[in-house]
Amino acid sequence: MDLGVGGVGVGADVEARSWAPAARVRGMGTSIFTEMTELARTTGAINLGQGVPELPSPPALLRDVADAVLAGHNQYPPAVGFPALREAVAAHQLRRYGVAYDPVGEVLVTTGATEALAAAVLAFCDPGDEVVAFDPCYDAYAADARLAGATLVPVPLALDGDHFALDADALRAALSPRTRVLILNTPHNPTGKVFTPAELAEVADVCRTYDLTVITDEVYEHLVYEDGVRHLAVAALPGMRERTVVVSSAGKTFNTTGWKIGWVCGPAPLVAAVGAAKQFLTYASGTPYQVALARALGSVEEWAAGLRGTLRAHRDLLGTGLAAAGLRPFRADAGYFVQADVRPAGYGNGVDFCRELPGRVGVVAIPTSAFYVGSDAPTWLVRFSFCKEASVLEEAVRRLAALAR
Ligand SMILES: *Cc1c(COP(=O)(O)O)cnc(C)c1O
């Protein structure tokens, strides 16, 4: 390949090589997300495609970060995380889910849930192994499997009226002798599904029977809006603590997604393996944030109750607006997103709908099919995010109403 850098002293043997990205990253990063974000930018449309929260954080937490910086907490923290944060995470898991973890050895602070997931998959999977995850799913899962030389085997969630449900037969059918890991995301992105106690019991049964290691992604653990719907930790079920690493993060709970502070809880040997990978990804990060979050996590329930109230109202505002626009919104009990069926608006395909929506009414959304690894995506579903300011959602709803005219 001619890179146009002739005369810079590149050796002939190097020049003769044709550079290409390694297979493990080839094709990554070019997606409908890039296209839709660009559409939002060029058309000035309201971006309900991305899940970046535009909501405030606890003022005391922000002050504590500033104080921690000024107090000199600016060097590497311990690789496993600031001790007070590990203690706060362990206390949080015990208080909320009744599962005890030793802050020394069973809790690891990471650079967001993103690094925790990557380090866990790298720690548990050899090349050729298989990871099962429910489809649709967060985009990092398939990428992490690929970085590890493993393959993500998608298990489609069943569509049941206005919501998604576990298909336990599909889960069993997806397993093979190479299946090492199950990634369970509840509350679930993008669907807003909270796995029910019966579904979790089924999943746990499969994991025990087939001796699977479980990575749970619980970053939306505090953002459940429906009365009578509760987030349950699969690690609390019989025989599950010893095979499960729990992943969570401060990003979605405190509207601090730019801080990238996450954590892992699990039995010591599993956490040690995750830590072995993690230390060579980032070693450690975010000292002042860790210091401040140690305090905030102790009273997270108070904060989260208020945030849930806000997000519940935003979900309802968006859901009502989508219905008024002639779409069919799905149930979203948790998280940041509502899916809507675009067929009632005359579209058979969510990709076409999303490409036309900015020009037609000035709103950007993402086709839910973008979150499917497997081929059974319902092509007519579209994801809208409601983690925005009320005024932004109100304007989006006003614009969407034009679809019904
Ligand atoms: C946002 C998100 C993450 C990433 O969390 P960070 O702490 O920002 O790295 C992981 N999983 C899901 C399902 C998410 O929505």
The ligand as an ORCA input file, in Angstrom:
! r2SCAN-3c Opt
* xyz 0 1
  C     -23.653      1.956     29.383
  C     -23.542      0.479     29.457
  C     -22.331     -0.153     29.774
  C     -21.038      0.622     29.923
  O     -20.867      1.136     31.174
  P     -19.603      2.080     31.501
  O     -19.536      2.064     32.967
  O     -19.922      3.423     30.927
  O     -18.409      1.490     30.849
  C     -22.307     -1.522     29.896
  N     -23.425     -2.249     29.699
  C     -24.608     -1.691     29.364
  C     -25.783     -2.565     29.154
  C     -24.699     -0.306     29.216
  O     -25.863      0.236     28.842
*
